[in-house]
Amino acid sequence: MSTNDGGRRTNVTRKTLRGVLPAVITPFDEDGAVRFDLFEKQVDYLIAAGVNGFFVAGTTGEGAMITSADRRRLFEVLSDHTSDDHVRCVVVLRPDTRSVLRGIDEMADLAPDYVSAVVPYYVAVTQAEIISHFTEIADHSPAPVLLYNIPQNTHNRTSLETVSRLARHPN
């Protein structure tokens, strides 16, 4: 269920994160095109195995390299194959705040249960900039935001103090 908050959809169904929520691999063909048929088979296999939900388009799914249209289609396939009992999280792996916000907007009508993003990457950032980045994302996102800390890929580490401060944000 969602409500309208000043022209913005807000996800009021806050599903509990529990159990097994795998990061789904995005399969590609030899030319680099996403194989949606194989993605669908993988989702069906994982459902049969009893998983509780899914992360789509993260680092395992090559989320930083796929197009916005492919990320959207992957999430549509996932939504078509899962029930309301499954948690559906989309990862928006983009290097800067504005790009993440655009990615969230592109997915909003599909109503993911959670949105996940990483710290800005490619350039070094401070903890204050990380706080600003995630605060702006959480203020904007219609779904709760999960911090995705992968410093080996972003080269920016999120401190425990920063995580603690961000955890106080209502979204």
Contacts in CASP RR format, 6 or more apart in sequence:
PFRMAT RR
TARGET T0000
AUTHOR 0000-0000-0000
METHOD contacts of the structure
MODEL  1
MSTNDGGRRTNVTRKTLRGVLPAVITPFDEDGAVRFDLFEKQVDYLIAAG
VNGFFVAGTTGEGAMITSADRRRLFEVLSDHTSDDHVRCVVVLRPDTRSV
LRGIDEMADLAPDYVSAVVPYYVAVTQAEIISHFTEIADHSPAPVLLYNI
PQNTHNRTSLETVSRLARHPN
1 12 0 8 1.000
1 13 0 8 1.000
2 9 0 8 1.000
2 10 0 8 1.000
2 11 0 8 1.000
2 12 0 8 1.000
2 13 0 8 1.000
2 111 0 8 1.000
2 142 0 8 1.000
3 9 0 8 1.000
3 10 0 8 1.000
3 12 0 8 1.000
4 10 0 8 1.000
8 140 0 8 1.000
8 142 0 8 1.000
9 108 0 8 1.000
9 109 0 8 1.000
9 111 0 8 1.000
9 142 0 8 1.000
10 142 0 8 1.000
11 111 0 8 1.000
11 112 0 8 1.000
11 113 0 8 1.000
11 142 0 8 1.000
11 143 0 8 1.000
11 144 0 8 1.000
13 113 0 8 1.000
14 113 0 8 1.000
14 144 0 8 1.000
15 87 0 8 1.000
15 113 0 8 1.000
15 114 0 8 1.000
16 87 0 8 1.000
17 87 0 8 1.000
17 114 0 8 1.000
18 52 0 8 1.000
19 51 0 8 1.000
19 52 0 8 1.000
20 50 0 8 1.000
20 51 0 8 1.000
20 52 0 8 1.000
20 53 0 8 1.000
21 51 0 8 1.000
21 52 0 8 1.000
21 53 0 8 1.000
21 54 0 8 1.000
21 55 0 8 1.000
21 87 0 8 1.000
21 89 0 8 1.000
22 46 0 8 1.000
22 51 0 8 1.000
22 53 0 8 1.000
22 54 0 8 1.000
22 55 0 8 1.000
23 54 0 8 1.000
23 55 0 8 1.000
23 58 0 8 1.000
23 59 0 8 1.000
23 60 0 8 1.000
23 61 0 8 1.000
23 91 0 8 1.000
24 39 0 8 1.000
24 42 0 8 1.000
24 43 0 8 1.000
24 46 0 8 1.000
24 54 0 8 1.000
24 55 0 8 1.000
24 56 0 8 1.000
24 60 0 8 1.000
24 61 0 8 1.000
24 74 0 8 1.000
24 78 0 8 1.000
25 42 0 8 1.000
25 60 0 8 1.000
25 61 0 8 1.000
26 34 0 8 1.000
26 39 0 8 1.000
26 57 0 8 1.000
26 60 0 8 1.000
26 61 0 8 1.000
26 62 0 8 1.000
26 63 0 8 1.000
26 66 0 8 1.000
26 70 0 8 1.000
26 74 0 8 1.000
27 34 0 8 1.000
27 35 0 8 1.000
27 38 0 8 1.000
27 39 0 8 1.000
27 42 0 8 1.000
28 34 0 8 1.000
28 35 0 8 1.000
28 62 0 8 1.000
29 35 0 8 1.000
34 66 0 8 1.000
34 70 0 8 1.000
34 73 0 8 1.000
34 74 0 8 1.000
36 73 0 8 1.000
36 74 0 8 1.000
36 77 0 8 1.000
39 74 0 8 1.000
39 77 0 8 1.000
40 77 0 8 1.000
40 81 0 8 1.000
43 54 0 8 1.000
43 77 0 8 1.000
43 78 0 8 1.000
43 81 0 8 1.000
43 82 0 8 1.000
44 81 0 8 1.000
46 54 0 8 1.000
47 81 0 8 1.000
47 82 0 8 1.000
47 86 0 8 1.000
51 86 0 8 1.000
52 85 0 8 1.000
52 86 0 8 1.000
52 87 0 8 1.000
53 82 0 8 1.000
53 86 0 8 1.000
53 87 0 8 1.000
53 88 0 8 1.000
53 89 0 8 1.000
54 78 0 8 1.000
54 82 0 8 1.000
54 86 0 8 1.000
54 87 0 8 1.000
54 88 0 8 1.000
54 89 0 8 1.000
55 89 0 8 1.000
55 90 0 8 1.000
55 91 0 8 1.000
55 116 0 8 1.000
56 71 0 8 1.000
56 74 0 8 1.000
56 75 0 8 1.000
56 78 0 8 1.000
56 88 0 8 1.000
56 89 0 8 1.000
56 90 0 8 1.000
56 91 0 8 1.000
57 63 0 8 1.000
57 66 0 8 1.000
57 71 0 8 1.000
57 74 0 8 1.000
57 75 0 8 1.000
57 90 0 8 1.000
57 91 0 8 1.000
57 92 0 8 1.000
57 93 0 8 1.000
58 64 0 8 1.000
58 91 0 8 1.000
58 93 0 8 1.000
58 116 0 8 1.000
58 148 0 8 1.000
59 91 0 8 1.000
59 93 0 8 1.000
59 150 0 8 1.000
59 153 0 8 1.000
63 71 0 8 1.000
63 91 0 8 1.000
63 93 0 8 1.000
64 93 0 8 1.000
64 94 0 8 1.000
64 95 0 8 1.000
66 74 0 8 1.000
68 102 0 8 1.000
68 103 0 8 1.000
68 106 0 8 1.000
71 90 0 8 1.000
71 92 0 8 1.000
71 103 0 8 1.000
71 106 0 8 1.000
71 107 0 8 1.000
72 106 0 8 1.000
72 107 0 8 1.000
72 110 0 8 1.000
75 88 0 8 1.000
75 90 0 8 1.000
75 107 0 8 1.000
75 110 0 8 1.000
75 112 0 8 1.000
76 110 0 8 1.000
78 88 0 8 1.000
79 88 0 8 1.000
79 110 0 8 1.000
82 88 0 8 1.000
87 113 0 8 1.000
87 114 0 8 1.000
88 112 0 8 1.000
88 113 0 8 1.000
88 114 0 8 1.000
89 112 0 8 1.000
89 113 0 8 1.000
89 114 0 8 1.000
89 115 0 8 1.000
89 116 0 8 1.000
89 146 0 8 1.000
90 107 0 8 1.000
90 110 0 8 1.000
90 112 0 8 1.000
90 114 0 8 1.000
90 115 0 8 1.000
90 116 0 8 1.000
91 115 0 8 1.000
91 116 0 8 1.000
91 117 0 8 1.000
91 148 0 8 1.000
92 100 0 8 1.000
92 103 0 8 1.000
92 104 0 8 1.000
92 107 0 8 1.000
92 115 0 8 1.000
92 116 0 8 1.000
92 117 0 8 1.000
93 117 0 8 1.000
93 118 0 8 1.000
93 148 0 8 1.000
94 100 0 8 1.000
94 102 0 8 1.000
94 103 0 8 1.000
94 117 0 8 1.000
95 120 0 8 1.000
95 121 0 8 1.000
95 122 0 8 1.000
96 120 0 8 1.000
97 120 0 8 1.000
97 132 0 8 1.000
97 133 0 8 1.000
97 136 0 8 1.000
97 137 0 8 1.000
100 117 0 8 1.000
100 133 0 8 1.000
100 137 0 8 1.000
101 136 0 8 1.000
101 137 0 8 1.000
101 140 0 8 1.000
104 115 0 8 1.000
104 137 0 8 1.000
104 140 0 8 1.000
104 141 0 8 1.000
104 142 0 8 1.000
107 115 0 8 1.000
108 142 0 8 1.000
111 142 0 8 1.000
111 143 0 8 1.000
112 143 0 8 1.000
113 143 0 8 1.000
113 144 0 8 1.000
114 143 0 8 1.000
114 144 0 8 1.000
114 145 0 8 1.000
114 146 0 8 1.000
115 137 0 8 1.000
115 141 0 8 1.000
115 143 0 8 1.000
115 144 0 8 1.000
115 145 0 8 1.000
115 146 0 8 1.000
116 145 0 8 1.000
116 146 0 8 1.000
116 147 0 8 1.000
116 148 0 8 1.000
117 134 0 8 1.000
117 137 0 8 1.000
117 145 0 8 1.000
117 147 0 8 1.000
117 148 0 8 1.000
118 148 0 8 1.000
118 149 0 8 1.000
118 150 0 8 1.000
118 153 0 8 1.000
118 154 0 8 1.000
119 125 0 8 1.000
119 130 0 8 1.000
119 133 0 8 1.000
119 134 0 8 1.000
119 149 0 8 1.000
119 154 0 8 1.000
119 156 0 8 1.000
119 158 0 8 1.000
120 129 0 8 1.000
120 130 0 8 1.000
120 133 0 8 1.000
120 154 0 8 1.000
120 156 0 8 1.000
121 153 0 8 1.000
121 154 0 8 1.000
121 155 0 8 1.000
121 156 0 8 1.000
124 155 0 8 1.000
124 156 0 8 1.000
125 133 0 8 1.000
125 156 0 8 1.000
127 158 0 8 1.000
127 159 0 8 1.000
127 161 0 8 1.000
127 162 0 8 1.000
130 156 0 8 1.000
130 158 0 8 1.000
130 162 0 8 1.000
131 162 0 8 1.000
131 165 0 8 1.000
131 166 0 8 1.000
134 145 0 8 1.000
134 147 0 8 1.000
134 166 0 8 1.000
134 169 0 8 1.000
135 166 0 8 1.000
135 169 0 8 1.000
137 145 0 8 1.000
138 145 0 8 1.000
138 166 0 8 1.000
138 169 0 8 1.000
138 170 0 8 1.000
138 171 0 8 1.000
139 171 0 8 1.000
141 171 0 8 1.000
144 171 0 8 1.000
145 169 0 8 1.000
145 171 0 8 1.000
147 158 0 8 1.000
147 163 0 8 1.000
147 166 0 8 1.000
149 157 0 8 1.000
149 158 0 8 1.000
149 163 0 8 1.000
151 157 0 8 1.000
151 158 0 8 1.000
END
